[in-house]
C-alpha cells in the first residue's frame, strides 16, 4: 500500500450550521452536503441505528477537505469536552495561509463572534508567523504562514 495524500479530516459536531459558518468565515467552500443512515453505515462506523448529516468543506484547488459530521443517532453521552493545546490525541488542524497579516481582519471577525483566540499573530524564529484559534465545540485551528 502506498499513501498518496490525506483525503480529509472528519470533525464530529453538535451544531453543524455553526461549525459550517466558522469554516466558511475562514474562506473554505462547501464541496458537498449529505445525510446518511442505514445498515451499511452502521457497519462502517461500528455503531447501531446511525443517522448523520455531513458537510464537506475545502479550498477551490480541491486538495484535502474538512468533513463536519453531526450524529443524530446515536448521540455522544459525554457531550463536548473542551481540549487544550496539550491534551493527548489529535488536537488541531493547521492551515497554511498566505499574507497572515490579512488574517487579522478574519481573526477580528471571529473574535466578534466569540471565537477564542489563543494568541495574537506571533513569529516563530525566521520560519513562520502563527496564530491559534478555538472554533465552535473546541475545534482548534493553527493558521501558519511560511516566511520566505
C-alpha beads as a LAMMPS data file, in Angstrom:
LAMMPS data file: protein, C-alpha beads

148 atoms
147 bonds

1 atom types
1 bond types

-500.0 500.0 xlo xhi
-500.0 500.0 ylo yhi
-500.0 500.0 zlo zhi

Masses

1 110.0

Atoms # bond

1 1 1 0.000 0.000 0.000
2 1 1 1.211 3.484 -0.876
3 1 1 -0.312 6.563 0.768
4 1 1 -0.729 9.355 -1.781
5 1 1 -2.199 12.172 0.327
6 1 1 -4.520 12.993 3.203
7 1 1 -8.020 12.972 1.764
8 1 1 -9.980 14.604 4.595
9 1 1 -10.192 15.265 8.304
10 1 1 -13.523 14.473 9.969
11 1 1 -14.824 16.540 12.889
12 1 1 -17.911 15.478 14.865
13 1 1 -20.039 18.447 15.945
14 1 1 -23.348 19.083 17.693
15 1 1 -24.163 22.335 15.855
16 1 1 -23.483 21.627 12.199
17 1 1 -24.549 25.063 10.941
18 1 1 -22.340 26.930 13.465
19 1 1 -19.299 24.811 12.589
20 1 1 -20.002 25.215 8.873
21 1 1 -20.235 29.011 9.252
22 1 1 -16.919 29.066 11.155
23 1 1 -15.065 27.384 8.292
24 1 1 -16.864 29.466 5.659
25 1 1 -15.694 32.598 7.519
26 1 1 -12.124 31.330 7.115
27 1 1 -12.571 31.060 3.348
28 1 1 -13.336 27.375 2.841
29 1 1 -16.108 26.460 0.410
30 1 1 -18.842 23.841 0.650
31 1 1 -17.869 20.923 -1.604
32 1 1 -20.770 18.629 -0.671
33 1 1 -23.602 18.118 1.841
34 1 1 -25.376 14.829 2.547
35 1 1 -27.214 12.696 5.091
36 1 1 -26.575 9.012 5.762
37 1 1 -28.219 6.225 7.699
38 1 1 -28.817 2.510 7.392
39 1 1 -27.163 -0.832 7.985
40 1 1 -24.154 -0.179 5.761
41 1 1 -23.261 2.992 7.701
42 1 1 -23.765 1.066 10.961
43 1 1 -21.191 -1.491 9.787
44 1 1 -18.753 1.184 8.549
45 1 1 -18.640 3.143 11.832
46 1 1 -19.264 0.207 14.199
47 1 1 -22.414 1.628 15.826
48 1 1 -26.111 0.716 15.704
49 1 1 -29.006 2.730 14.252
50 1 1 -26.731 5.532 12.963
51 1 1 -28.068 8.672 11.309
52 1 1 -25.726 11.515 10.308
53 1 1 -25.642 14.771 8.392
54 1 1 -22.358 15.864 6.828
55 1 1 -20.804 18.911 5.199
56 1 1 -17.584 18.659 3.192
57 1 1 -15.577 21.899 3.053
58 1 1 -12.434 22.589 1.114
59 1 1 -10.380 25.034 -0.865
60 1 1 -11.041 25.742 -4.543
61 1 1 -7.894 23.788 -5.534
62 1 1 -9.562 20.512 -4.403
63 1 1 -6.834 19.434 -2.002
64 1 1 -7.735 17.770 1.310
65 1 1 -11.012 18.811 2.868
66 1 1 -12.727 19.079 6.248
67 1 1 -15.733 16.825 6.831
68 1 1 -18.126 18.076 9.519
69 1 1 -20.382 15.306 10.867
70 1 1 -23.492 15.648 13.023
71 1 1 -24.565 12.347 14.605
72 1 1 -28.324 12.486 15.121
73 1 1 -28.201 8.884 16.314
74 1 1 -26.609 7.698 18.496
75 1 1 -25.629 10.836 20.398
76 1 1 -22.422 11.204 22.380
77 1 1 -23.354 10.732 26.034
78 1 1 -20.389 12.809 27.265
79 1 1 -21.181 15.906 25.165
80 1 1 -18.445 18.378 24.222
81 1 1 -15.109 18.031 26.009
82 1 1 -13.058 21.244 25.694
83 1 1 -9.491 20.167 24.878
84 1 1 -6.376 22.241 25.500
85 1 1 -3.398 22.534 23.165
86 1 1 -1.566 19.893 25.258
87 1 1 -4.471 17.392 25.512
88 1 1 -3.396 13.972 24.233
89 1 1 -4.679 12.768 20.877
90 1 1 -5.356 14.554 17.607
91 1 1 -5.540 18.161 18.696
92 1 1 -5.543 20.729 15.932
93 1 1 -5.641 21.334 12.208
94 1 1 -3.101 23.678 10.640
95 1 1 -3.953 25.752 7.580
96 1 1 -1.061 27.093 5.524
97 1 1 -2.015 30.666 4.647
98 1 1 -0.621 33.491 2.559
99 1 1 -0.197 37.010 3.921
100 1 1 -1.197 36.242 7.505
101 1 1 -1.487 39.981 8.143
102 1 1 -4.703 39.829 6.083
103 1 1 -5.817 37.160 8.543
104 1 1 -6.020 39.887 11.202
105 1 1 -9.331 41.011 9.681
106 1 1 -10.657 37.441 9.793
107 1 1 -9.383 36.986 13.376
108 1 1 -11.127 40.248 14.379
109 1 1 -14.362 38.997 12.785
110 1 1 -14.046 35.663 14.613
111 1 1 -13.418 37.481 17.928
112 1 1 -16.655 39.452 17.454
113 1 1 -18.481 36.129 17.055
114 1 1 -16.993 34.857 20.328
115 1 1 -14.168 32.723 18.931
116 1 1 -11.358 32.211 21.437
117 1 1 -8.030 33.433 20.121
118 1 1 -5.106 31.660 21.834
119 1 1 -2.667 34.409 20.878
120 1 1 -2.163 37.300 18.560
121 1 1 -0.133 36.544 15.445
122 1 1 3.364 35.501 16.569
123 1 1 6.548 34.993 14.612
124 1 1 8.397 31.716 15.243
125 1 1 12.098 32.235 14.589
126 1 1 12.674 33.166 10.950
127 1 1 10.383 30.457 9.605
128 1 1 6.674 31.057 10.387
129 1 1 4.064 33.548 11.504
130 1 1 1.467 31.665 13.577
131 1 1 -1.874 32.140 15.275
132 1 1 -4.093 29.636 17.146
133 1 1 -7.882 29.967 17.382
134 1 1 -10.555 27.815 19.009
135 1 1 -13.703 27.461 16.957
136 1 1 -17.084 26.100 17.922
137 1 1 -17.187 22.959 20.058
138 1 1 -13.480 23.071 20.902
139 1 1 -12.102 22.869 17.349
140 1 1 -8.520 24.178 17.439
141 1 1 -7.026 25.674 14.269
142 1 1 -3.500 26.884 13.649
143 1 1 -3.010 29.468 10.924
144 1 1 0.576 29.442 9.644
145 1 1 2.409 31.474 7.044
146 1 1 5.877 30.289 5.963
147 1 1 8.294 33.182 5.864
148 1 1 10.182 33.162 2.597

Bonds

1 1 1 2
2 1 2 3
3 1 3 4
4 1 4 5
5 1 5 6
6 1 6 7
7 1 7 8
8 1 8 9
9 1 9 10
10 1 10 11
11 1 11 12
12 1 12 13
13 1 13 14
14 1 14 15
15 1 15 16
16 1 16 17
17 1 17 18
18 1 18 19
19 1 19 20
20 1 20 21
21 1 21 22
22 1 22 23
23 1 23 24
24 1 24 25
25 1 25 26
26 1 26 27
27 1 27 28
28 1 28 29
29 1 29 30
30 1 30 31
31 1 31 32
32 1 32 33
33 1 33 34
34 1 34 35
35 1 35 36
36 1 36 37
37 1 37 38
38 1 38 39
39 1 39 40
40 1 40 41
41 1 41 42
42 1 42 43
43 1 43 44
44 1 44 45
45 1 45 46
46 1 46 47
47 1 47 48
48 1 48 49
49 1 49 50
50 1 50 51
51 1 51 52
52 1 52 53
53 1 53 54
54 1 54 55
55 1 55 56
56 1 56 57
57 1 57 58
58 1 58 59
59 1 59 60
60 1 60 61
61 1 61 62
62 1 62 63
63 1 63 64
64 1 64 65
65 1 65 66
66 1 66 67
67 1 67 68
68 1 68 69
69 1 69 70
70 1 70 71
71 1 71 72
72 1 72 73
73 1 73 74
74 1 74 75
75 1 75 76
76 1 76 77
77 1 77 78
78 1 78 79
79 1 79 80
80 1 80 81
81 1 81 82
82 1 82 83
83 1 83 84
84 1 84 85
85 1 85 86
86 1 86 87
87 1 87 88
88 1 88 89
89 1 89 90
90 1 90 91
91 1 91 92
92 1 92 93
93 1 93 94
94 1 94 95
95 1 95 96
96 1 96 97
97 1 97 98
98 1 98 99
99 1 99 100
100 1 100 101
101 1 101 102
102 1 102 103
103 1 103 104
104 1 104 105
105 1 105 106
106 1 106 107
107 1 107 108
108 1 108 109
109 1 109 110
110 1 110 111
111 1 111 112
112 1 112 113
113 1 113 114
114 1 114 115
115 1 115 116
116 1 116 117
117 1 117 118
118 1 118 119
119 1 119 120
120 1 120 121
121 1 121 122
122 1 122 123
123 1 123 124
124 1 124 125
125 1 125 126
126 1 126 127
127 1 127 128
128 1 128 129
129 1 129 130
130 1 130 131
131 1 131 132
132 1 132 133
133 1 133 134
134 1 134 135
135 1 135 136
136 1 136 137
137 1 137 138
138 1 138 139
139 1 139 140
140 1 140 141
141 1 141 142
142 1 142 143
143 1 143 144
144 1 144 145
145 1 145 146
146 1 146 147
147 1 147 148
